[in-house]
């Protein structure tokens, strides 16, 4: 018997793997983007969920946090933002900004709202480089080619 919500993030990723190319975005391979990612603050390599090339040839980092049931994804958001900011600042301009897509129904409502409203700006420098959005907004931006 599997735990509820264990593989739901994979389903979330598969949705984007289908929609992004259909709208003219190219999903880059690890070999293409990894030379532009420096070690993280913890010393490891930051491996984003996806790096895409937009129709106008910009490279963007995509990260997702899916929380279908109560859990720890919501606690990982601040550190993920810090890692994304660091990756962007150290990419020599290769990545102008990143998206952190947070979805699922297991979030603490006030916390999810705080993340989506930019309430971490007061605590973390550089948050303007990371756009925290919900899946519906992300799909709208993809469809309109506004990423």
C-alpha angles and dihedrals in degrees: 000000000000127000117255112257098015097122100024092105089061091055088050090053092048090056091057092042087060100040100042098059091041088060096047101268118131120217108220124221122242089248090059099050106026095081087065096053118087124205113283125248087268091054097252129111117269107232108189121205090244141350114203138189113223123221087260090054101254118140116227131184116228122198127175135197116192121188114179095165131021108293148116104294090095091055091054096057099088093051091045089054090050091050092048092049090050092049092050095046091049098044096087089239096308092120113040093185144336139230124227108195114198119192146154133077099261098083124114097254097226092048094049090048090050092053093047092047094052096248091149089068089088092058105033126051116224099028090139085077092062120060110204109201142156123252094255092056091044092053090048091053091049093050092049092043090237100133 
